[in-house]
Amino acid sequence: MDTMKDPVKPIPDFNSAERWVIESALKERYGHFVPIELADSDLKLDPGAPVLTTCPTVFWSERGCNFLVFKTAEDRYRCQFFYSDEEHYGTGRDEYDELAECVGLLLQLQADHEKQRQGIHSGMTGSQIS
């Protein structure tokens, strides 16, 4: 009887369709092409286990902010944005099964945060912003 477990399959890299979803969202948000970088990140996928899993990652930087989208399984994603080691933000959700929703919400929350950092609040008039 073989008691060895099957080796854990690695998480597949971001494919061309997934990269297109991200690049299209960035172009729509910023009005120009924003280069993305592919990397790997070691994440703790199960909060109750000490195991780290290597996850394909997409990184980009725009307007002084850095963004990460992690692929945690086939059609499963996490994301965050950060300004420095001390300033990291998420979306309030652990994972997404739709990449477009993940990236769209990430960009929207960062845009809202950027406005707050500049002292702009919902309901302000143009004269209050200047």
N, C-alpha and C positions, 0 to 999 in steps of 0.2 A: 504494500500500500504506500503510495507516494504522499507524504505529508507536506511537501513543499508547495507553497502558494505560487500562483502565477505571478510573474513579475508585473509590477504596476506599469501600465502603459503611459508613456509621456503624453502630456497635453499637446494637442496639435498646434502648430504655429498659426498666427493670423494668416488667413489665405487672402488672395487678391480681392475677393468680394468684400471681406471685412475691412481691409485697408481702404478700399474705395468708399465704404460707408463713413469711415472716420475722416478721410481727406475731403469728402464732399461736405460733411458737416462743418469742417474747419473753414473751407472756402466760403460757405454760406455765412458763417458767423463773422469772419474777418474781412471778407471781400477780396482775398488774395490767397494764393497757394501757400500753405504752411507745411514745411517739411516735417515728416515724422521719422522717428528712429525706432528700430526694433531692438529689443533687449530681452533679457530673462530676469525675473525677480523670484526670490525665495519667500513664499508666503505660508503662513499657518492657516490652512484651509479649514481645519477642525479646531475650534477654540479649546476643546477638551483634550486635545492630543498635542504632544510636544514636537510633532513631525513637521518639517518644512517641505513644501512642494515647489519645484521649479515651474514657474508659470511664464508663458510668453507675455511680453509686455510691449505696449506702444507708448512712446514718450514724445512730447513736443513742448515747446516753450513759446509763449507769446505774451506781449505786454507785461513783462516782468513776472509772469506766473508760469509754473511748470505743471504739466498734466501727465497723468499715468492712467492707462487702461490695461487691466490685467485679464488675461483669459484663464479662467480657473477650471474649465472643462469645455467639452464641445458645447457651443451655444450658451456659455455661462461666463459672466463678466463682472468685474469690480472696478471701481475707479476712485480717483482722488485728485485734488489739485493742491499745490503748495507754493509758498513764496520763499520759505526758508526752512531750516531744520525745526524751528519752533512753531511755524505756522503751517499746519497740515489740515485739510478739510476734506470731508467726504460728502456724499449726497444724502446720508441718513438711511440708505438701504444697503443691505449686505451684498446682494448680488442681483444681477439682471439676466434675463434669458433673451432679451432683444438688445443687440448692440446699438442700434440707432437710438433707442430710448436711453440707454446708459450714457452715451456721448452727448445727446441732446440735453439731458438733465444736468450733466456735469458742466457743460458750457453755460447753461442758463443760471445755475447756482453761482458759478464763478463770476458771471457778469453782474449778478445782483450783489455779490460780495464786493466786487470792484467799485460799484456805485456807493456802497456803504462806506468803504475805505475813503472815498472822496467826499463823504459827507452829504451825498445825494440820497434823499428818501422819497418814497412813493408819495405822490400828491403835491410835490413841490412845483412851483411855477418856474419858468425860465429865469425870471429876475432873481429868484431865491437861489438858483444854482450858480449864477455868475459870481 
